[in-house]
Amino acid sequence: MTTASPSRMPVLYLSHGAPPLADDALWPSQLANWAAGLPRPRAILVVSAHWESAPATVGATTTVPLTYDFWGFPERYYQVRYPAPGAPELAERVRALVGTPGSAVHHDTGRGLDHGAYVPLAEMYPEADVPVLQLSLPTLDPSRLLAFGRRLAPLREEGVLILGSGFFTHNLGEILWGAGPDEAHGWSREFDDWGARALAAGDVDALLDFENAAPAGRVAHPRTEHFAPLFVSLGAGEADLDSISTAVDGFWGGLAKRSVQLG
């Protein structure tokens, strides 16, 4: 994994959706079109809102199972398969980059890809032919996650696509099941608009203080784990803060599905 690729890979933050994303009339094609315009990655490193573990932990690296970390959905969603190759060499590089003598990176050999990883990847790379590694969120502290992402940045030169997977607004108590792509609560629209402007300006300080700086910050994120992967992506993509672009916008279930690319 130490051979540099001809160009630096971009970094993504995406809103990953629930398992029914595959049935949506619009979103799967948006993700597929986004992936089609990206350089072909040698491997994908996913940091998902659905895996918090400290110290930082890498998941399965040989046979990579799926973790069906959701409840109450029709049985067919538990039959989905995504047999991506593992990425043991990438796991070693991650250990070297983010591990410290007092806090080595752990390895959970049985931890598969959760729905924050495989649900979007099934739309973006449906052949499941790119090696994938999942890495836990070691904290929810935005500043620490920004620093964590910075340490992962060298992977971009090695052909690795770093993907932070969350949801730009995430309040399941207020979700509008069956809502159209333009339907949303006012708080979701306000937070999404604020976040879009902060990202376009590269205003990392404002984003780090989103709970206080954003309108309805604590309503949009009663718990912050779905915004947290953004800070990993911002750290890893810090060299490209002046070229953040939105790849997907709009709403799903009233939640903002804004997804962005750095580089």
C-alpha positions in Angstrom: 0.0 0.0 0.0 3.0 2.3 0.0 3.3 2.9 -3.8 1.9 6.3 -4.6 -0.8 6.5 -7.3 -0.4 9.0 -10.1 -3.0 11.4 -8.5 -4.3 12.0 -5.1 -7.6 10.3 -4.4 -10.6 12.5 -3.3 -12.2 12.1 0.1 -15.9 11.7 0.5 -18.5 12.3 3.2 -21.8 10.8 2.3 -25.2 10.4 3.8 -25.7 6.6 3.7 -29.4 6.0 4.1 -31.3 3.1 5.7 -31.5 -0.3 4.0 -34.5 0.8 1.9 -32.2 3.2 0.0 -31.9 0.6 -2.7 -35.6 1.0 -3.4 -35.5 4.8 -3.7 -36.3 6.2 -7.2 -33.5 8.6 -7.2 -30.8 8.1 -4.6 -29.1 4.9 -6.0 -28.5 6.5 -9.4 -27.0 9.6 -7.7 -24.5 7.4 -5.8 -23.7 5.4 -8.9 -23.1 8.4 -11.0 -20.9 9.9 -8.3 -18.8 6.8 -8.2 -18.5 6.6 -12.0 -16.8 10.0 -12.0 -14.2 9.1 -9.3 -10.8 7.6 -10.0 -10.8 3.9 -9.6 -9.7 3.2 -6.0 -7.2 0.5 -5.0 -9.1 0.1 -1.7 -11.8 1.9 0.3 -11.5 2.9 3.9 -14.9 3.5 5.5 -15.5 5.3 8.8 -19.2 4.8 9.6 -21.5 6.5 12.1 -22.6 3.0 13.2 -19.3 1.8 14.7 -17.9 3.6 17.7 -15.0 1.9 19.4 -12.0 3.2 21.3 -9.2 2.9 20.7 -9.5 3.0 17.0 -10.3 -0.5 15.6 -10.1 -2.0 12.2 -12.7 -4.7 11.1 -12.4 -7.9 9.2 -9.5 -8.1 6.7 -9.9 -11.5 5.0 -13.5 -12.7 4.6 -15.5 -9.5 5.2 -19.1 -10.3 6.5 -21.9 -7.9 6.8 -23.3 -6.6 10.1 -27.1 -6.2 9.8 -27.3 -3.5 12.5 -30.9 -2.6 12.1 -34.2 -4.0 13.3 -37.8 -4.3 12.1 -37.2 -4.2 8.4 -38.6 -6.8 5.9 -36.6 -10.0 5.7 -35.2 -9.3 2.2 -33.0 -6.5 3.7 -31.2 -9.2 5.8 -30.5 -11.2 2.7 -28.4 -8.6 1.0 -24.8 -9.7 0.3 -21.8 -7.6 -0.5 -18.8 -9.9 -0.8 -16.1 -7.3 -1.1 -12.4 -8.4 -0.8 -10.7 -7.6 2.5 -7.8 -5.2 2.7 -5.2 -6.6 5.1 -2.4 -4.4 3.7 -4.5 -1.3 4.2 -5.2 -2.4 7.8 -1.4 -2.4 8.4 -1.0 1.0 7.0 -3.9 2.3 9.1 -2.2 0.9 12.2 1.1 2.6 11.2 -0.6 5.9 10.6 -2.9 6.3 13.6 -1.6 3.9 16.2 0.6 5.2 19.0 2.8 3.4 21.5 0.2 4.0 24.2 -2.8 3.4 22.0 -2.3 0.8 19.3 -5.0 0.2 16.7 -7.1 -2.8 17.7 -8.4 -5.5 15.2 -11.8 -7.0 15.5 -11.5 -9.9 13.1 -15.3 -10.7 13.1 -16.5 -7.2 12.7 -18.1 -6.9 9.2 -19.3 -3.9 7.2 -22.3 -2.3 8.8 -25.1 -0.7 6.8 -23.3 2.7 6.8 -20.7 1.0 4.7 -22.3 -1.7 2.5 -25.6 0.1 1.7 -24.0 3.0 -0.2 -21.1 0.8 -1.6 -23.6 -1.6 -3.1 -24.9 1.3 -5.2 -21.5 2.9 -5.9 -19.4 -0.3 -6.6 -22.1 -3.0 -7.2 -19.5 -5.5 -8.5 -18.0 -5.6 -4.9 -14.6 -5.9 -6.5 -12.8 -3.2 -4.6 -11.1 -4.2 -1.3 -12.9 -2.6 1.7 -11.8 -2.0 5.3 -14.0 -0.4 8.0 -12.4 1.7 10.7 -14.2 2.6 13.9 -14.9 6.1 15.2 -12.6 6.3 18.2 -14.4 9.4 19.6 -17.2 11.8 18.8 -15.2 14.9 19.6 -15.0 16.9 16.4 -11.5 18.4 17.0 -10.0 15.0 17.8 -11.7 13.5 14.7 -10.3 16.2 12.5 -6.8 15.3 13.8 -7.6 11.6 13.3 -8.5 12.3 9.7 -5.3 14.2 9.1 -3.3 11.2 10.1 -5.1 9.1 7.5 -4.4 11.7 4.7 -1.3 9.9 3.3 -3.5 7.1 2.2 -4.9 9.3 -0.5 -1.5 9.2 -2.3 -1.7 5.4 -2.2 -5.0 5.0 -4.1 -7.2 4.7 -1.1 -10.7 6.3 -1.2 -11.5 7.5 2.3 -15.2 7.6 2.9 -16.9 9.1 6.0 -20.4 7.7 6.1 -23.1 9.4 8.2 -26.2 11.5 7.6 -26.2 15.3 7.2 -29.2 15.7 9.5 -30.2 12.7 11.6 -33.2 12.8 14.0 -35.0 9.5 13.7 -37.7 10.7 16.0 -38.7 13.3 13.4 -38.3 11.2 10.2 -41.0 11.6 7.6 -41.5 8.1 6.2 -42.7 8.2 2.6 -41.9 11.9 2.2 -40.8 13.1 -1.2 -37.3 14.3 -2.1 -38.3 18.0 -1.4 -40.2 17.4 1.8 -38.5 18.3 5.1 -39.0 20.0 8.4 -37.8 23.6 8.7 -35.0 22.7 11.1 -33.6 20.1 8.6 -33.6 22.7 5.8 -32.1 25.3 8.0 -29.3 23.1 9.2 -28.6 21.8 5.6 -28.4 25.3 4.2 -26.1 26.4 7.0 -23.9 23.4 6.5 -23.8 23.8 2.8 -22.6 27.4 3.2 -20.0 26.5 5.8 -18.6 23.8 3.6 -18.5 26.0 0.5 -16.6 28.6 2.6 -14.2 25.9 4.1 -15.3 27.2 7.5 -14.0 24.3 9.6 -14.2 26.3 12.8 -17.9 26.8 12.4 -18.5 23.2 11.5 -16.5 22.0 14.5 -18.9 24.1 16.7 -22.0 23.0 14.8 -24.1 22.2 17.9 -23.9 25.9 18.9 -23.2 27.7 15.6 -25.8 26.0 13.4 -29.5 26.7 13.5 -31.3 23.8 15.2 -27.9 22.0 15.6 -29.1 19.9 18.5 -32.4 19.1 16.8 -30.7 18.1 13.6 -28.4 15.9 15.6 -29.8 14.9 19.0 -26.7 12.6 19.1 -23.8 13.5 17.0 -22.5 10.2 15.6 -23.9 10.8 12.1 -22.2 14.2 11.7 -18.9 12.9 13.3 -17.6 11.1 10.1 -17.6 14.5 8.4 -14.7 15.6 10.6 -12.6 12.6 9.7 -13.2 13.4 6.0 -12.4 17.1 6.5 -9.1 16.2 8.2 -8.1 13.7 5.5 -9.1 16.1 2.8 -7.7 19.2 4.4 -5.5 20.0 1.4 -8.6 20.4 -0.7 -10.8 22.5 1.6 -11.0 25.1 -1.2 -12.6 22.7 -3.6 -15.4 21.0 -1.7 -18.2 20.1 -4.0 -21.7 18.7 -3.3 -22.3 15.4 -5.0 -25.8 14.7 -3.6 -28.4 17.0 -2.0 -32.1 17.0 -1.2 -33.9 15.1 1.4 -34.9 11.5 2.3 -37.5 11.0 4.9 -37.1 14.7 5.6 -33.5 14.2 6.5 -30.8 16.1 4.5 -28.8 13.6 2.4 -26.1 16.2 1.5 -22.9 14.4 0.5 -19.7 16.1 -0.4 -16.3 15.5 -2.1 -13.0 17.0 -1.3 -10.5 16.9 -4.2 
